[in-house]
């Protein structure tokens, strides 16, 4: 049995509504300082989200049992049940006694204009979580992935990983835009793996003041997703390779694609496969998400997944993956 994977990050739900008219028709420009409007929406869609559960769901679909580390409210019960049915260990989730689970609420009109609000809620209590008691229960982790979350929580987890010698993965993603260079440097230095997309990799360099080579010198492996062009993996010694995206992807909705890629990449590492295979597995899992509306709504059989690996990356790749996907 492979060492556990701890995945720390935001836990949230998205509440998405559609208004079939135009917001602009209800707004009086001269009276915006007295704004008070109400819109009758036609539908409500509640989607499960948050970077950590998204990644954990993907890992669970590939047969692993990841440990979710984050904070939620008492309203997390249904979400917990869903994740546990899909192989996720939720026993380390901190449940707030006073705050609801983080929530994104958005109404979109017929012109795609939006009114949106984000309520961080219980996410602010993630800083209270200590990793050592979790490790005492599940065993020494292969990795602790530290994803976008309450900034103090990200900092605490990173420091504890350094102090206790846990191999950690830096995955700042959405928090990069709101973090200063000092925090970003603190979250990255010493990471076994640094995940980002191409835009975020430039933001890291700009905010930290580090050159691309200096960023690389701080981590063992830098994994940079390139959207429809696949992914680039660079080792500390400068050796680099690129893997193209999976073939024949019918893109529908991109939300959660990066989380799925990370899940696939980590699953392959947990199976003991190469970095190249990890990138390929990540790209295939990402393809399922981009073809589905919702970050945890995709489905496949082991045979379908293996066939898709073969179609995109060949028989040798699929044979290696088939040995682990059951």
N, C-alpha and C positions, 0 to 999 in steps of 0.2 A: 504493500500500500504506500502510495507516495506521500510525502510530507504535505501538511495542509497549506492552503493558500488563504491568507487573511486579506479581505478586500474592504478598505475603509473609504467612506465617502458619503455624499449626500443621499438621503432617502426622501423621496418626494412623490406627490401625485400631481398630475396635470388635469385641470378642469377646463375643457375647451367647449365654447359655445359659438353658435352661428346666428348672426342677425342678417336677415335677408334684404333689409333695406340699406340705406347709406347713413352713417353717423353724421355726415356733413349736413344732411337735410334737417337735423335736429339741433344744430349748433348755430347760435347767434353770435357772430364774431365780436360785436360790441359788448356782449354780456358774459364773456368767458370768465370774468372774475366772480360771477354769481352762478357759475355752472351748476345745474341740478337737472339731470336727465335720466330717464329710465328707458330701457329697450326690451321689447318682448322677443326673446330668443326662440329659435325653432327647435334646437336640439342641444343636448348636453352629453359630452363624451368625457368619461373619466379614465385617464390612462395612468398606468403604473410607470413610475420613472425614478430619477435619481441615479447618478452614475454608478454607485456601488451595487444596488440591486440589479441594474441592467447588466453589469459585468457578471454578477453572481448567477443570474438567470442563464446567460450564455454558457458559463462553466458547467452549470448543472445539466444543461441540455446535452453537453458532451460527456456526461458521465462522471464528472468530478463532484465533490461535496465541499464547495467553498464556504468560508466563514464570513458572514456579513458583519461588519463593524460600523456602527453609526447610531444616530439618535432619532427616535420617532415618538409620536404621541400615542395616547390610548386608542386612537382611531386606526392604529396599525394592524389590528387583528386580522382583517380580511386579507390585507396585503401579505402579512406573515404566512397565513395559510397557503396562499398562492405560491409563494417562494418555497415553502417547505415541501409542497407537493412536487416541486421541480428540483429537489435535491439540494436546497440551500440551508445551511446551518444558521438559524436566526437567534440562537440562545445568547449571543453576545450583544444584541441590539439593546441599547439603553432606552428605556421607556420613560418619558417625562411625565411627571405627576400633574403638570399645570399647562403644558403647551401642546398644540396639535402638531401633527406631522407637517413638514414643509409643504407648501402648496403654491402652484402656479395657476392663476386664474386668468383666462383670456377669452375675450369676445371678438370675433372677426366679422366684419360686414361684407356686403357683396362686392366691394371694391378692394378687399383684402386689407383695409385699414383695421387697426387693432387697438383695443383698450386692454391693458394687461397689468396684473399685479403679482408680485412674488412675496409670499409670506415665509420667512425662514423658520419661524416657530421652533420646534424641538431641536433643529439642527444646531442651534447655539449651545446645546448641552453636550454635544459630541466631545467637547474639550474635557469633559469629566471622565471619559473612558480611558482606562489603563489597559495596556496590551498584555502585561505579564499574567494576570489571572486567566485571560483567554488562552494564552499559550500553555499555562499549567493544565488546562482542561483538554485541549486538542493536540498538544505536542508542538515541538519546535517547528516553526513555519519554513516552508521553502522560500516564500517571499511574503512581505507585507506590502500590498499596493496601497499607496496613500493618494487617493483621488480628491477631486474638488469637494470641499466641505467647509465648515466653519474654519477660518484661517488659524485660530488658536488651536483647534483640534489637529489640523494638519501639522502645525509646528510641534505640538506635544508628541504626536505619534512618531514624527521624524526623529526627534531628540531621543525618544525611548528606544527606537530601533538602533540608533548609533550606540547608546549606552549599553544595551543588552546584546548587541551583536546580531540582531535580526537583519537579514538581507532585505532591503526595501526598494520599492519602485516609486519614482517620482512621476506623478501624473496630474499636474496642476490644472490643466485644461481651462475651464471657464474662470477659475480664480486668477489667472494670469493678468487679465485686464484690470482687476481691482487691487492687485498686489504691487508693492514697491520692490525695487531691486534687491534690497537687503533680505526681504522675506523669500523671494524667489531663489536667491543664492543659497539661503539656509535650507530650503526644501530639496534642492537638487544635489548639493555636494555630498559625495559618497554613495549615491544611489547605484544599485546594481544595473537598473534599466531606467532610462528617461524616455517617456512617451510624450509625443506631441504631434500636431499636424504641422504642415510646412509654415503656415502663417505664424503659429505659436512659436515655432523654433526661432523665427526672426524676432518675435517679441521678447523671447527669453534673452537673446543676445543684446537687444536694445536696452532692456530694463536692467540687466545685470551688469552691463558694460563689458561682458566677456566676449571674445571672438568665438567663432564656431569651433576652432581648435581648443580654446580654453574650456568651453562648455564640455566638449568631449573628454578632456583630461580629468573632469570631475566625476565622471561616471564610467561604468564598465561597457555599457551598450546604449546607443541612442537609436531609438526607433521612431521614424518620422513618416506619418501617413501622408500620401500624396493625392488623396481623392480618387478620381477615376484612373489615375496613373499608377495606383498601387501603393507601394511602401518602400522606403529606403532604410536599410539597417547598417549602422556604422559602429565598428568596434573601437575601443580606446586607442588601439595601435594605428587607426586610420583606415584599416581594411573595410571596404564597403561593398554592398551589393543591393540591387533593386529587384523586387518581385512585382510583376504586373498584377493588376486587379483580376478577380475571377472573370471568366468569360461569360458572355450572353446574359448580362445583368439587365433586368427590366426595372430600372430605377423608378421608384414611386415616391418615397419620402425619406429624407436623409437622417432624421433625428435618431440618435442612438447608434449610428453606424460605427463611430469610433469606439464606443464601449464594447460592441460585439467583436470588433477586431482585436481589442485587448484580451477579451475572454478567450478567443481562439488561439491567440499567440501564447497566452499563459498555459492553456490546456496542453498544447503541444510540448511546451517546455516541461510540464509536469510528467508527460509521457516519456521524457528523455529524448525527444527528437531534436534535430538541429535547428539553429536559428532560421535557416531558410525554410524548413518545413513549418516552423512556427508562423512565419510570415504568410505562408500559403494557407494554412488552416485559418488564420485570422481573416484573410481576404475572403475566403469562402463563407465563413460565418457572417461577416459584414454584408455579403451579398444578400443573404436571407433577410436581414433587417431593412436594407434599402428597398427591397421589393415589397415591404409590408408597412401598413400604417400602424404605428405603435412600436414601442421599443422592445416589448416582450410578447409580441403576438405571432411570431414566426414559429414554424414547426417543420420537422423533417424526420424521416426514419434514418437509422444508421446507414442503410444501403444507399439511400438518396444522397446523403452527405458525402459518402465515399465516392460515389459516381461523379459527383460534382467536382471533387478534388481531382479525379482522374481526367475529367473533361478539360479542366483548366491547367493542370500541372503534370499530367502524365501518369502512367501505370506504376512507376516506382514510388511516386509520392502517395498514391492512393493505397498501395500495399502497406506502406509504413503506417498510414493513418488508420487503415482497416483493422490493424492489430489492436487498436485501442478504443475505437468507437463501437459500442455494442448496444 
